[in-house]
């Protein structure tokens, strides 16, 4: 992407890792239009986000196309990132997951990538510091998920953590597509309200 190349005189990214969430600092800088920060953000997060795409999309070319779309969105929307609601890598991964699912819906003949394809990508396991950083966030999410009724909780977990499409969920549950969408939408509204308490 042309935006990823630093302009002459663009700020360097040498000071971006001073806080507990250097990726969040990079996102904040990208939100201010810093192309050097955008380039560094891409270098530091693209392998992990590519893994998210590749887990959902079977063809490497499709995953690469989606990854480029993800960073186009990040460039435009980095200013909307709110560190009080999610860690930077969680925010980025959600964008990648949503775009990959959108691509799956647009190309319904695609199947999920075989497990052996995942071995070709970088290790996606979070670092120990990232695990500590997100422990509270995960505990809160689990607590809020537990407050949902069993059907909504199961649908949301399957849709967002396993990457299943609405159509797949409707087939699995034997429910109308509109009902599945409605249950998930209501569950997400309830989940958001819980997380904002």
ABEGO torsion letter per residue (X at the ends): XAAABBBBGBBBAAAAAABABAAAAAAAAAAAGBAAAAAAAAAAAAAAAAAAAAAABABAAAAAAAAAAAAAAAAAAAAABBAAABBAAAAAAAAAAAAAAAAAAABAABBBBBAAAAAABBBABBBAAAAAAAAAAAAAAAAAAAABBAAAAAAAAAAAAAGBBAAAAAAAAGBBAAAAAAAAAAAAAAAAAAAAX
